[in-house]
Amino acid sequence: MIKKIVLVFTFSFVFAGLEFLLVIIFGNFRVKTFHNVGMITLFSSAVLVWFIIFGFFSTILNLAKNLKKVVQFLITLIIFLFLSLLLLIDFSSWKFFLDDQYFISLNAIFFALQNFWLFIKHIAVSDPKLIFTGFIFSISLAFGITFLLDKIATSEEMIRHKKKLFAVMISLILIFFLSFFQDESSYHPYFALLKNAGDDQKIDQKIMLQYLHLKKDFDQSKKIQKELACVFVILIESMRRDLFYEEPSPIPFMKDLAKNSLFFDRSYAASTHSDYSDPSIWYARYPLRRRDRLRTISAEKGLSIFRYFKYYGFQTGYISSQNENWGGMIKWLQDQGLDYFYHSEDHDEKTWLNEDDKTGLLNLILKNKATAGKIPDSETLAKAKKWLSKADKKNRLFLGMNLQNSHFDYFIPENGKEPFQPAKMDFPAVYAFWPKSKAEIVKNRYFNALYNLDLMIADFVHFLKERKLWENSYFLIIGDNGEAFYEHEFANHSSELYDEASRTFTLIKTPDDQQKIIKKAISHIDIFPTLLDLMNLPNPISFQGFSAFIPEKRSILIHNNAIIQQDALVYWPWKLLMTRYPYQEKKLYNLEKDPMEKIDLFDRKNEISDFMERKLKLISNVQLEYYQHPRYFIKYAPPRIY
């Protein structure tokens, strides 16, 4: 028995050494990569992790030796598959650590597994070699480890000591669950998965009820008889706010339109990853429901803008370039209030992932032109034109669209214009992981994708004018989140909540052509309440947002639960960032004096820091408490806090 434990420990020691050596080599021997984490601690954590894993699987293999051959084979196969998955997670998490200095979270793992094939397609578009390397490496290594563990486990003596084996197994499990409470829990991917920082507190019911109002059923009988305008909403992926100020402009048409519309200069996404950001817009509610995931329980969802306008006799549609199964968004967007729903999986023409066009897909991947299950925005806008042409009404039309050409790696249409140079991405580039030294090239490609999208939107507006739908319409353009180019040492979005990733291009064109740059800070959950205010329609109690025209100063909550777990509060000009995972950190910025968010004032402005922290905790904790208890979300409307 002791000899077997020693064997497993020796194997774990050697394997951890190889793992650590590979980490150092692929980290280019950069000791600074490991931050202030001691290299001995990292190695010790790795030995402990693999000793627990290998010891557990070796024990299972021992217990299976006196079973039937078929059962033994099945158990061995299951262990092989588990090891393949564990090694793939290990491989991916170490890549995160080398690039961004922290390991991926358990929530990120679950999200990747829930969206497995879409996730694989996204990576295949950016860097197919990475998938090939990761899968082949993990599967090959898992096969070898399973074989060795099976050899270690072959001992008749051990089979006669089942009770001892069970005791060892239970001990290993206890060690596994107890060890992550130590500081070393962040020093290996598997320990880090169990660490979830947070200091949320229960809210007293008396305080809770201050922010709640009894639900009122939406009165469908109140049909407004007056003429109502059409509403067209275009949600554009990764559209930063400062595109409005960029010269030369990558969006000349939309910039000119913004000058002749209501342009919201301080418009903040509710999150910087689409599976949280997009539903929050259409439902006018914050996405923070639980710390681990966004639930789709019907009683919690509330009223969508589609159903709202449907109640008022509008013909409603939603047409999207993306696959809305990503992150389960389809559960929010395929709504009863829609007369017409269409996304990439419904596309009845050739798509970039047509199963009958595998050669074409391969060529597109090699040319960096495939879009991972999305359809080109030209196809989406064509579908929108077709739907509008067949619409029964010339007013009371509500159409929501989601355009995706501006998502990394920024789709350029065939024969598309590329005025911004250099823009050739001839280097390995995976979402969130591409060389910082190539930021100018990547940003130019982003500009070129938007430039071509801008031409398409100009053409769509021309179509609306031809159909006599433009003059009497509200036309909204909203960036679903921003996009980072290493302004704060990270790329793309889904990560930290700095302005480049969370502050977006947002405009509302009104039928009477109101023109104003609105400086008041708003959340994306305020956009539709603002629209209803402009249309002289009531704001339903189900909506959590406020009209931008209320005099009160606005508190804005932003919540991320993707690459990083972080909350932010904007109370202009102050912005507080509170990071929960993979580390705990608080930062405070003055956005008027420091728009680039380079000077952290958290420890210098104690009074403001305390105020902002209390306010952020109040809003987030009231939000969490509301969705935790049915007695709140069934009986009351969601909390609304200035």
C-alpha positions as CSV (number, residue, x, y, z in Angstrom):
1,M,0.0,0.0,0.0
2,I,2.7,2.4,1.0
3,K,4.7,1.5,-2.1
4,K,1.8,2.3,-4.3
5,I,1.3,5.7,-2.6
6,V,5.0,6.4,-3.1
7,L,4.7,5.4,-6.8
8,V,1.7,7.7,-7.3
9,F,3.5,10.5,-5.5
10,T,6.7,10.0,-7.6
11,F,4.6,10.0,-10.8
12,S,2.8,13.2,-9.7
13,F,6.2,14.8,-8.8
14,V,7.7,14.0,-12.2
15,F,4.5,15.1,-14.1
16,A,4.3,18.3,-12.2
17,G,7.9,19.0,-13.0
18,L,7.3,18.5,-16.7
19,E,4.2,20.7,-16.5
20,F,6.1,23.4,-14.7
21,L,9.0,23.1,-17.2
22,L,6.6,23.6,-20.1
23,V,5.0,26.6,-18.5
24,I,8.5,28.2,-18.0
25,I,9.5,27.4,-21.6
26,F,6.3,28.7,-23.2
27,G,6.5,31.7,-20.9
28,N,9.9,32.4,-22.5
29,F,11.5,31.9,-19.1
30,R,9.9,35.1,-17.9
31,V,10.1,34.8,-14.1
32,K,8.0,38.1,-14.0
33,T,5.1,36.1,-15.5
34,F,4.5,34.5,-12.1
35,H,3.9,37.9,-10.5
36,N,4.6,37.8,-6.8
37,V,3.8,34.1,-6.6
38,G,6.8,32.1,-5.5
39,M,7.9,29.5,-8.1
40,I,8.4,26.9,-5.3
41,T,4.8,27.5,-4.2
42,L,3.6,27.0,-7.8
43,F,5.5,23.8,-8.2
44,S,4.4,22.5,-4.8
45,S,0.7,23.2,-5.7
46,A,1.1,21.4,-8.9
47,V,2.5,18.3,-7.2
48,L,-0.4,18.3,-4.7
49,V,-3.0,18.7,-7.4
50,W,-1.7,15.8,-9.5
51,F,-1.1,13.6,-6.5
52,I,-4.8,14.1,-5.6
53,I,-6.0,13.5,-9.2
54,F,-3.8,10.5,-9.9
55,G,-4.3,9.0,-6.5
56,F,-8.1,9.2,-6.9
57,F,-8.1,7.6,-10.4
58,S,-5.6,5.0,-9.3
59,T,-7.8,4.1,-6.4
60,I,-10.8,3.7,-8.7
61,L,-8.8,1.5,-11.1
62,N,-7.7,-0.7,-8.1
63,L,-11.3,-1.1,-7.0
64,A,-12.4,-2.1,-10.5
65,K,-9.8,-5.0,-10.8
66,N,-12.2,-7.6,-9.3
67,L,-15.1,-6.6,-11.6
68,K,-16.0,-7.9,-15.0
69,K,-13.8,-7.1,-17.9
70,V,-16.5,-5.1,-19.6
71,V,-17.0,-3.0,-16.5
72,Q,-13.3,-2.5,-16.1
73,F,-13.0,-1.3,-19.7
74,L,-15.9,1.2,-19.2
75,I,-14.4,2.6,-16.0
76,T,-11.0,2.9,-17.7
77,L,-12.6,4.7,-20.7
78,I,-14.4,7.1,-18.4
79,I,-11.2,7.9,-16.5
80,F,-9.5,8.5,-19.9
81,L,-12.2,10.9,-20.9
82,F,-12.1,12.7,-17.6
83,L,-8.3,13.0,-17.8
84,S,-8.6,14.3,-21.4
85,L,-11.0,17.0,-20.2
86,L,-8.9,17.9,-17.1
87,L,-5.7,18.2,-19.2
88,L,-7.5,20.4,-21.8
89,I,-8.7,22.6,-19.0
90,D,-5.2,22.7,-17.5
91,F,-3.7,23.5,-20.9
92,S,-6.2,26.3,-21.5
93,S,-5.9,27.8,-18.0
94,W,-2.1,27.9,-18.1
95,K,-2.4,29.8,-21.4
96,F,-4.6,32.3,-19.7
97,F,-2.1,32.6,-16.8
98,L,0.9,33.2,-19.2
99,D,-1.0,35.8,-21.2
100,D,-3.1,37.5,-18.5
101,Q,-1.6,36.5,-15.2
102,Y,-4.5,34.6,-13.8
103,F,-6.3,31.3,-14.3
104,I,-9.8,30.9,-15.8
105,S,-12.7,30.5,-13.4
106,L,-15.1,27.7,-12.9
107,N,-17.9,29.8,-14.4
108,A,-15.8,30.2,-17.5
109,I,-15.4,26.5,-17.8
110,F,-19.1,25.8,-17.4
111,F,-19.8,28.5,-20.0
112,A,-17.4,26.9,-22.5
113,L,-18.9,23.5,-22.0
114,Q,-22.4,24.7,-22.3
115,N,-21.5,26.5,-25.6
116,F,-18.9,23.8,-26.6
117,W,-19.4,23.7,-30.4
118,L,-19.9,27.4,-30.8
119,F,-16.9,28.0,-28.6
120,I,-14.8,25.7,-30.8
121,K,-15.9,27.4,-33.9
122,H,-14.9,30.8,-32.6
123,I,-11.4,29.5,-31.8
124,A,-11.2,27.7,-35.2
125,V,-11.9,30.9,-37.0
126,S,-9.1,32.7,-35.1
127,D,-6.4,30.0,-34.7
128,P,-7.3,26.4,-35.8
129,K,-3.7,25.3,-34.8
130,L,-4.5,26.1,-31.2
131,I,-7.5,23.7,-31.2
132,F,-5.5,21.0,-32.9
133,T,-2.6,21.4,-30.5
134,G,-4.8,21.5,-27.4
135,F,-6.9,18.5,-28.3
136,I,-4.2,16.2,-29.6
137,F,-1.9,17.1,-26.7
138,S,-4.6,16.5,-24.1
139,I,-5.9,13.2,-25.6
140,S,-2.5,11.7,-26.2
141,L,-1.3,12.6,-22.7
142,A,-4.5,11.3,-21.1
143,F,-4.0,8.0,-22.9
144,G,-0.5,7.6,-21.6
145,I,-1.4,8.6,-18.1
146,T,-4.4,6.2,-18.0
147,F,-2.1,3.4,-19.1
148,L,0.5,4.2,-16.4
149,L,-2.1,4.5,-13.7
150,D,-3.6,1.2,-14.7
151,K,-0.1,-0.4,-14.4
152,I,0.4,1.2,-11.0
153,A,-3.0,0.0,-9.9
154,T,-2.4,-3.7,-10.6
155,S,-1.9,-5.2,-7.2
156,E,-3.8,-8.1,-5.7
157,E,-2.6,-7.0,-2.3
158,M,-4.4,-3.7,-2.7
159,I,-7.7,-5.4,-3.7
160,R,-7.8,-7.2,-0.4
161,H,-7.7,-3.9,1.5
162,K,-10.9,-2.2,0.2
163,K,-11.6,-0.4,3.4
164,K,-8.2,1.2,3.5
165,L,-8.5,2.1,-0.2
166,F,-11.8,3.9,0.6
167,A,-10.2,5.6,3.5
168,V,-7.4,6.9,1.3
169,M,-9.9,8.0,-1.3
170,I,-12.0,9.9,1.2
171,S,-8.9,11.5,2.7
172,L,-7.8,12.7,-0.8
173,I,-11.2,14.2,-1.4
174,L,-11.0,16.0,2.0
175,I,-7.5,17.3,1.2
176,F,-8.8,18.6,-2.2
177,F,-11.7,20.5,-0.6
178,L,-9.8,21.9,2.3
179,S,-6.6,22.9,0.5
180,F,-8.3,25.7,-1.5
181,F,-8.9,27.7,1.7
182,Q,-5.1,28.3,1.8
183,D,-3.4,31.1,0.0
184,E,-1.9,28.6,-2.4
185,S,-5.3,27.9,-3.8
186,S,-4.7,30.4,-6.6
187,Y,-1.4,28.8,-7.7
188,H,-2.7,26.1,-9.9
189,P,-5.6,26.0,-12.4
190,Y,-7.6,23.4,-10.4
191,F,-7.3,25.1,-7.0
192,A,-8.2,28.4,-8.6
193,L,-11.4,26.9,-10.0
194,L,-12.7,26.5,-6.4
195,K,-11.9,30.0,-5.3
196,N,-14.7,32.5,-5.7
197,A,-14.1,35.7,-3.8
198,G,-17.1,37.8,-2.7
199,D,-18.4,39.7,0.3
200,D,-22.1,40.0,-0.5
201,Q,-24.3,40.5,2.5
202,K,-27.9,39.8,3.2
203,I,-30.2,42.9,3.0
204,D,-32.6,43.6,5.8
205,Q,-36.2,43.1,4.6
206,K,-37.2,46.7,5.7
207,I,-34.4,48.1,3.6
208,M,-35.3,45.8,0.7
209,L,-38.9,46.9,0.6
210,Q,-37.8,50.6,0.3
211,Y,-36.8,49.8,-3.3
212,L,-39.7,47.6,-4.3
213,H,-43.1,48.3,-5.7
214,L,-46.0,45.8,-6.0
215,K,-46.3,44.4,-9.5
216,K,-49.1,45.6,-11.7
217,D,-50.2,43.6,-14.7
218,F,-49.5,45.3,-17.9
219,D,-52.9,46.6,-19.1
220,Q,-53.4,45.3,-22.6
221,S,-56.8,47.0,-22.9
222,K,-55.2,50.5,-23.2
223,K,-54.7,50.6,-26.9
224,I,-53.4,54.0,-27.9
225,Q,-55.4,55.2,-30.9
226,K,-53.0,58.0,-32.0
227,E,-50.6,57.4,-34.8
228,L,-47.3,56.0,-33.6
229,A,-44.0,56.0,-35.3
230,C,-41.9,53.0,-36.4
231,V,-39.0,52.0,-34.2
232,F,-35.8,50.5,-35.7
233,V,-33.1,49.4,-33.2
234,I,-29.6,48.3,-34.5
235,L,-27.4,46.6,-31.9
236,I,-23.8,46.7,-33.1
237,E,-21.2,44.4,-31.7
238,S,-18.1,46.0,-30.0
239,M,-18.9,49.6,-30.9
240,R,-16.9,52.0,-28.7
241,R,-18.1,55.4,-27.8
242,D,-15.0,57.2,-29.0
243,L,-15.7,56.2,-32.6
244,F,-17.8,59.3,-32.6
245,Y,-14.6,61.4,-32.2
246,E,-12.2,59.4,-34.3
247,E,-10.5,61.2,-37.3
248,P,-10.5,60.2,-40.0
249,S,-13.8,58.6,-39.2
250,P,-14.3,54.8,-39.7
251,I,-18.1,55.5,-39.5
252,P,-18.7,58.7,-41.5
253,F,-22.5,58.0,-42.0
254,M,-23.2,57.0,-38.4
255,K,-21.1,60.0,-37.1
256,D,-23.1,62.4,-39.3
257,L,-26.4,60.7,-38.1
258,A,-25.3,61.1,-34.5
259,K,-24.7,64.9,-35.0
260,N,-28.4,65.1,-36.1
261,S,-29.7,62.9,-33.3
262,L,-29.7,62.5,-29.6
263,F,-26.1,61.2,-28.9
264,F,-25.5,59.8,-25.5
265,D,-21.9,60.5,-24.7
266,R,-21.8,58.6,-21.4
267,S,-23.7,55.5,-22.2
268,Y,-22.6,52.4,-20.4
269,A,-23.3,48.7,-21.2
270,A,-24.7,46.7,-18.3
271,S,-21.9,44.2,-19.0
272,T,-19.1,43.7,-21.6
273,H,-20.0,40.2,-22.7
274,S,-23.0,39.7,-25.0
275,D,-24.8,36.9,-23.2
276,Y,-25.3,39.4,-20.3
277,S,-25.3,42.7,-22.2
278,D,-27.8,42.0,-24.9
279,P,-30.7,40.7,-22.8
280,S,-30.3,43.6,-20.4
281,I,-31.0,46.0,-23.3
282,W,-34.1,44.3,-24.6
283,Y,-35.5,43.8,-21.0
284,A,-34.3,47.1,-19.5
285,R,-32.9,45.2,-16.5
286,Y,-29.5,44.6,-15.0
287,P,-28.1,41.2,-15.7
288,L,-26.8,40.6,-12.2
289,R,-29.1,37.8,-10.9
290,R,-26.7,35.4,-9.3
291,R,-22.9,35.4,-8.9
292,D,-22.5,32.2,-10.9
293,R,-24.8,32.7,-13.9
294,L,-27.7,34.5,-15.4
295,R,-30.9,32.5,-14.9
296,T,-33.8,32.5,-17.4
297,I,-36.6,31.5,-15.1
298,S,-39.7,33.1,-16.6
299,A,-40.9,34.7,-13.3
300,E,-37.5,36.5,-13.1
301,K,-37.2,37.7,-16.7
302,G,-39.8,40.4,-16.8
303,L,-41.2,42.2,-19.8
304,S,-39.3,42.5,-23.1
305,I,-39.5,45.6,-25.2
306,F,-40.9,43.4,-28.0
307,R,-43.8,42.3,-25.9
308,Y,-44.4,45.9,-24.8
309,F,-44.7,47.2,-28.3
310,K,-46.8,44.1,-29.3
311,Y,-49.3,45.2,-26.6
312,Y,-49.6,48.5,-28.4
313,G,-50.4,47.0,-31.7
314,F,-46.9,47.0,-33.3
315,Q,-45.8,44.4,-35.7
316,T,-42.5,43.1,-34.2
317,G,-39.4,41.4,-35.5
318,Y,-35.9,40.5,-34.4
319,I,-33.2,39.7,-37.0
320,S,-29.7,38.8,-35.9
321,S,-26.3,38.0,-37.5
322,Q,-25.2,35.9,-34.5
323,N,-26.2,32.5,-33.3
324,E,-28.4,33.4,-30.3
325,N,-27.8,30.1,-28.7
326,W,-24.5,31.6,-27.5
327,G,-24.7,31.8,-23.7
328,G,-28.4,30.8,-23.9
329,M,-29.4,34.3,-25.2
330,I,-32.1,32.6,-27.4
331,K,-34.1,31.9,-24.2
332,W,-34.4,35.7,-23.8
333,L,-34.7,36.8,-27.4
334,Q,-37.1,34.2,-28.9
335,D,-39.9,36.0,-27.1
336,Q,-43.7,35.7,-27.2
337,G,-43.9,39.3,-28.2
338,L,-42.2,38.7,-31.5
339,D,-44.0,38.1,-34.7
340,Y,-40.8,37.2,-36.5
341,F,-37.5,35.8,-35.1
342,Y,-34.5,35.1,-37.2
343,H,-30.9,34.3,-36.4
344,S,-27.9,32.6,-38.0
345,E,-29.2,29.0,-37.4
346,D,-32.4,30.0,-39.4
347,H,-30.4,31.3,-42.4
348,D,-31.8,29.6,-45.5
349,E,-29.0,30.6,-47.8
350,K,-25.3,30.0,-47.8
351,T,-23.5,30.7,-44.5
352,W,-19.9,30.8,-43.6
353,L,-20.4,27.5,-41.8
354,N,-22.5,25.7,-44.4
355,E,-22.0,21.9,-43.8
356,D,-22.1,21.3,-47.6
357,D,-19.3,23.8,-48.1
358,K,-16.5,22.4,-45.9
359,T,-13.8,23.2,-48.4
360,G,-15.1,26.8,-48.6
361,L,-15.1,27.0,-44.8
362,L,-11.5,25.8,-44.7
363,N,-10.5,28.4,-47.2
364,L,-12.3,31.1,-45.3
365,I,-10.6,30.1,-42.0
366,L,-7.2,30.1,-43.7
367,K,-7.9,33.5,-45.1
368,N,-9.1,34.8,-41.7
369,K,-12.6,35.5,-43.1
370,A,-14.9,33.0,-41.5
371,T,-17.2,34.3,-38.8
372,A,-17.8,31.3,-36.5
373,G,-21.5,30.6,-37.2
374,K,-22.5,34.3,-37.7
375,I,-24.0,35.4,-41.0
376,P,-22.6,38.4,-42.8
377,D,-24.4,41.7,-41.8
378,S,-25.2,42.2,-45.5
379,E,-27.4,39.1,-45.3
380,T,-29.0,40.2,-42.1
381,L,-29.9,43.6,-43.5
382,A,-31.2,42.1,-46.7
383,K,-33.5,39.8,-44.5
384,A,-34.6,42.9,-42.6
385,K,-35.5,44.7,-45.9
386,K,-37.4,41.7,-47.1
387,W,-39.4,41.5,-43.8
388,L,-40.2,45.2,-43.9
389,S,-41.3,45.0,-47.6
390,K,-43.9,42.3,-46.6
391,A,-45.0,44.0,-43.4
392,D,-48.7,44.6,-43.1
393,K,-48.2,48.1,-41.6
394,K,-46.5,51.3,-42.5
395,N,-46.5,52.5,-38.9
396,R,-46.3,50.7,-35.6
397,L,-43.4,48.6,-36.8
398,F,-40.8,47.5,-34.2
399,L,-37.7,45.9,-35.6
400,G,-34.6,44.9,-33.6
401,M,-31.4,43.9,-35.3
402,N,-28.0,42.6,-34.1
403,L,-25.0,43.1,-36.4
404,Q,-21.8,41.2,-35.9
405,N,-19.2,42.2,-38.6
406,S,-17.4,44.3,-36.0
407,H,-16.8,41.3,-33.7
408,F,-13.2,40.0,-33.5
409,D,-11.6,39.1,-35.9
410,Y,-13.6,41.8,-37.7
411,F,-15.2,40.6,-40.9
412,I,-14.4,42.3,-44.1
413,P,-16.9,41.6,-46.9
414,E,-15.6,40.3,-50.3
415,N,-14.4,43.4,-52.3
416,G,-14.8,45.4,-49.1
417,K,-13.0,48.7,-48.7
418,E,-10.0,48.9,-46.4
419,P,-8.9,52.5,-46.1
420,F,-7.2,52.0,-42.7
421,Q,-3.7,50.5,-43.1
422,P,-1.7,48.5,-42.1
423,A,-4.5,46.0,-41.4
424,K,-3.2,42.6,-42.6
425,M,-3.6,40.1,-39.7
426,D,-1.0,37.6,-40.9
427,F,-0.1,36.4,-37.4
428,P,-1.8,34.0,-34.9
429,A,-4.6,35.9,-33.3
430,V,-7.2,34.4,-30.9
431,Y,-9.9,36.5,-29.2
432,A,-8.3,38.2,-26.2
433,F,-4.9,36.7,-27.0
434,W,-3.0,38.5,-29.7
435,P,0.3,40.3,-29.5
436,K,0.2,43.8,-28.0
437,S,2.8,44.9,-30.5
438,K,0.2,44.3,-33.3
439,A,-2.5,46.6,-31.7
440,E,-2.3,49.2,-34.5
441,I,-2.9,46.5,-37.2
442,V,-5.8,44.9,-35.3
443,K,-7.4,48.3,-34.6
444,N,-7.1,49.2,-38.3
445,R,-8.9,46.0,-39.2
446,Y,-11.6,46.8,-36.6
447,F,-11.9,50.3,-38.3
448,N,-12.2,48.7,-41.7
449,A,-14.9,46.3,-40.6
450,L,-16.9,49.2,-39.2
451,Y,-16.3,51.3,-42.3
452,N,-17.9,48.7,-44.5
453,L,-20.7,48.2,-41.9
454,D,-21.3,51.9,-42.0
455,L,-21.8,51.8,-45.8
456,M,-24.4,49.0,-45.2
457,I,-26.3,51.0,-42.6
458,A,-26.3,54.0,-44.9
459,D,-27.9,51.8,-47.6
460,F,-30.4,50.5,-45.1
461,V,-31.5,54.0,-44.2
462,H,-31.8,54.8,-47.9
463,F,-34.1,51.8,-48.2
464,L,-36.2,53.2,-45.3
465,K,-36.5,56.5,-47.0
466,E,-37.6,54.9,-50.2
467,R,-40.3,53.0,-48.4
468,K,-41.4,56.2,-46.6
469,L,-40.5,54.7,-43.3
470,W,-37.7,57.0,-42.3
471,E,-39.3,60.4,-41.5
472,N,-41.8,59.1,-39.0
473,S,-39.4,56.7,-37.2
474,Y,-37.2,56.4,-34.2
475,F,-33.9,55.0,-35.2
476,L,-31.6,53.7,-32.5
477,I,-27.9,52.5,-32.8
478,I,-26.4,50.9,-29.7
479,G,-23.0,49.4,-29.2
480,D,-23.6,46.3,-27.2
481,N,-20.2,46.8,-25.5
482,G,-16.9,48.4,-26.3
483,E,-13.6,47.0,-27.5
484,A,-10.1,47.2,-26.0
485,F,-6.8,47.3,-27.7
486,Y,-4.5,47.0,-24.7
487,E,-5.2,50.4,-23.2
488,H,-5.2,48.6,-19.9
489,E,-3.2,45.5,-20.8
490,F,-6.1,43.4,-22.2
491,A,-7.7,43.0,-25.6
492,N,-11.2,42.9,-27.0
493,H,-14.0,42.7,-24.3
494,S,-15.4,40.3,-21.6
495,S,-12.7,41.4,-19.3
496,E,-12.2,44.5,-17.1
497,L,-14.8,47.2,-17.1
498,Y,-12.7,50.2,-18.2
499,D,-14.4,52.7,-20.5
500,E,-12.9,51.4,-23.7
501,A,-14.9,48.1,-23.1
502,S,-18.0,49.4,-21.3
503,R,-18.8,52.8,-22.7
504,T,-20.5,52.6,-26.1
505,F,-21.7,54.5,-29.1
506,T,-25.4,55.2,-28.6
507,L,-27.9,57.4,-30.5
508,I,-31.6,57.9,-30.9
509,K,-32.8,59.6,-34.1
510,T,-36.3,61.1,-33.5
511,P,-39.0,62.0,-36.1
512,D,-38.6,65.7,-35.2
513,D,-34.8,65.4,-35.6
514,Q,-33.9,66.5,-32.1
515,Q,-30.1,67.2,-32.0
516,K,-28.2,67.2,-28.8
517,I,-25.1,65.6,-27.2
518,I,-26.4,64.3,-23.9
519,K,-23.7,64.4,-21.2
520,K,-25.7,62.7,-18.5
521,A,-24.3,59.2,-17.6
522,I,-26.9,56.5,-18.5
523,S,-27.0,52.7,-18.5
524,H,-28.1,50.6,-21.4
525,I,-31.1,49.6,-19.3
526,D,-32.1,53.3,-19.5
527,I,-32.3,53.4,-23.4
528,F,-35.8,52.0,-23.8
529,P,-37.3,54.0,-20.9
530,T,-35.8,57.0,-22.6
531,L,-37.3,56.0,-25.9
532,L,-40.7,55.6,-24.3
533,D,-40.4,59.0,-22.7
534,L,-39.7,60.5,-26.1
535,M,-42.8,58.7,-27.5
536,N,-45.0,59.8,-24.6
537,L,-45.6,56.2,-23.7
538,P,-45.7,54.9,-20.1
539,N,-42.6,53.2,-18.7
540,P,-43.7,49.8,-17.4
541,I,-42.9,49.0,-13.8
542,S,-41.1,45.8,-15.0
543,F,-38.3,48.0,-16.5
544,Q,-35.5,48.8,-14.1
545,G,-34.1,51.7,-16.0
546,F,-34.9,55.4,-16.0
547,S,-35.4,58.0,-18.7
548,A,-32.3,60.0,-19.4
549,F,-34.4,63.1,-18.9
550,I,-35.1,62.7,-15.2
551,P,-33.3,65.4,-13.2
552,E,-31.8,63.0,-10.6
553,K,-28.2,61.9,-10.9
554,R,-27.9,58.3,-12.0
555,S,-26.0,55.4,-10.3
556,I,-25.0,52.9,-12.9
557,L,-24.1,49.2,-12.2
558,I,-21.9,47.2,-14.6
559,H,-21.4,43.5,-13.9
560,N,-19.0,41.1,-15.6
561,N,-18.9,37.3,-15.1
562,A,-16.7,36.1,-17.9
563,I,-12.9,36.2,-18.2
564,I,-12.9,38.3,-15.0
565,Q,-15.6,38.7,-12.3
566,Q,-15.9,42.4,-11.6
567,D,-18.5,45.0,-10.7
568,A,-18.3,48.7,-11.4
569,L,-20.3,51.7,-10.3
570,V,-20.4,54.9,-12.3
571,Y,-21.7,57.9,-10.4
572,W,-20.3,60.6,-12.6
573,P,-17.6,61.7,-12.6
574,W,-16.5,58.8,-10.3
575,K,-16.1,55.2,-11.3
576,L,-15.4,52.4,-8.9
577,L,-14.1,49.0,-10.0
578,M,-14.4,46.1,-7.6
579,T,-12.7,42.9,-8.7
580,R,-13.8,39.6,-7.2
581,Y,-12.0,37.0,-9.2
582,P,-9.2,36.1,-9.9
583,Y,-8.1,38.5,-7.2
584,Q,-9.7,41.0,-4.9
585,E,-9.0,44.6,-5.8
586,K,-10.7,48.1,-5.6
587,K,-9.9,51.0,-7.9
588,L,-11.4,54.5,-8.1
589,Y,-11.2,56.9,-11.0
590,N,-12.3,60.5,-11.8
591,L,-13.5,60.2,-15.4
592,E,-13.5,64.0,-16.0
593,K,-9.9,64.6,-14.9
594,D,-8.6,61.2,-15.9
595,P,-10.7,59.9,-18.9
596,M,-8.1,57.3,-19.7
597,E,-8.4,55.8,-16.2
598,K,-4.7,55.7,-15.4
599,I,-4.7,57.3,-11.9
600,D,-6.2,55.1,-9.1
601,L,-7.5,57.3,-6.3
602,F,-9.1,54.6,-4.1
603,D,-6.6,55.0,-1.3
604,R,-6.3,58.8,-1.7
605,K,-10.0,59.8,-1.7
606,N,-11.2,57.8,1.3
607,E,-14.5,59.6,1.8
608,I,-15.5,59.2,-1.9
609,S,-14.2,55.6,-2.0
610,D,-16.3,54.7,1.1
611,F,-19.4,56.3,-0.4
612,M,-18.9,54.6,-3.8
613,E,-18.2,51.2,-2.2
614,R,-21.3,51.4,0.1
615,K,-23.5,52.4,-2.9
616,L,-22.2,49.6,-5.1
617,K,-22.7,47.1,-2.4
618,L,-26.2,48.4,-1.7
619,I,-27.3,48.2,-5.4
620,S,-25.7,44.8,-6.1
621,N,-26.9,43.2,-2.8
622,V,-30.4,44.5,-3.2
623,Q,-30.3,43.1,-6.8
624,L,-29.1,39.7,-5.6
625,E,-31.5,39.5,-2.8
626,Y,-34.5,40.3,-5.1
627,Y,-33.7,37.4,-7.4
628,Q,-32.8,35.0,-4.6
629,H,-36.3,34.9,-3.0
630,P,-39.5,34.2,-4.9
631,R,-41.4,36.3,-2.4
632,Y,-39.7,39.3,-3.9
633,F,-39.6,38.6,-7.7
634,I,-43.1,37.1,-7.9
635,K,-44.8,39.8,-5.9
636,Y,-42.7,42.9,-6.5
637,A,-41.2,44.7,-9.5
638,P,-37.4,44.8,-9.6
639,P,-35.5,47.4,-7.5
640,R,-34.9,50.8,-9.0
641,I,-32.1,52.8,-7.3
642,Y,-30.8,56.2,-8.5
